[in-house]
Amino acid sequence: MKVKSRKAKIGIFLFIVPALAIYILFQIIPIIGAIFFSLVNWNGIAGSEITFVGIKNYVAAFQDPDVILALKNMAKMVIVSVLFHTPVALLMAVAINAKCKCYRLFKALFFVPTVFPLTAVGLMWYFIFMPNGAFNAMLDSAGLGNLVTSWLVNEATAMNTIVFVNVWAGVGYYMVILLAGLTTIPEELYEAASIDGATPVQQFFSITVPKLKPILSMCVMMDIIGSVKVFDLVFAMTQGGPNGLTNLPTTLMYNEAFKYSHYGLGSAIGILIMIICTVATFASNFMSAKIGKND
């Protein structure tokens, strides 16, 4: 029995070795490398001088107005995404689950944006919102020429436009997740509630929302982490412009490391992004566990 047990353990170890090796190679080693480079001054060119500066890059990051602005933009992106993604996706999922007329068509249309890469989505909306793009042309033809503006260049609208596109692009993804969750709720609960005289709104708040709490918590956690890591959408639409006003920590990290050759500062910003994602994950898990205990 001991021999079989030992063989089983060896078999399990050999089974996880490939995945573990990939994880170490593409996750652990890059993280260790990023931590090291965040503590040095280097221009990113092989063979050039590397000077150890300790936490100076982190101090410089928090003293840099561009980093502070990027963090504010990230907070705005996260807050708006959380406020709109999951609630709107839930309402859409409930409507489609009720099998309203043409529900399959609506389901496909809402899910289409999630199929395309965010770079393609960003480019599509860039051409829509450019000064002579489709949106301004539509406003002109509708007699609303006074509203025409350079949406991605105007300081007052650039970041809000990107936040809108991010919400539009993500709703369908969370809709599909919540739609799958709705299929796990027994129909008998709704039938019993209907017999008791509960209205559809009452059923929504007394049955649907409580039963979907674990999935809703997961969606919020994924939304927070996904919004913190947004890069390609901003890069495709504005590249952080105008004058860095739409930068997120991800785009600022890229610019500092590869555009301005401040590899140490760029690495420090990358570590800050990782810390924010880690804290958000633990906070979301804690809230989910607390909600589960209360239930």
Secondary structure, DSSP 8 states (H G I E B T S, - for coil): -HHHHHHHHHHHHHHHHHHHHHHIIIIIHHHHHHHHHHTEE--S-TTS--EE-TTHHHHHHHH-HHHHHHHHHHHHHHHHHHHHHHHHHHHHHHHHHTT-TTHHHHHHHHHHHHHS-HHHHHHHHHHHHSTTSHHHHHHHHTT-GGG---TTTSTTTHHHHHHHHHHHHHHHHHHHHHHHHHTTS-HHHHHHHHHTT--HHHHIIIIIHHHTHHHHHHHHHHHHHHHHT--HHHHHHTTT-STTTT--HHHHHHIIIIIS--HHHHHHHHHHHHHHHHHHHHHHHHHHHHHHHH-
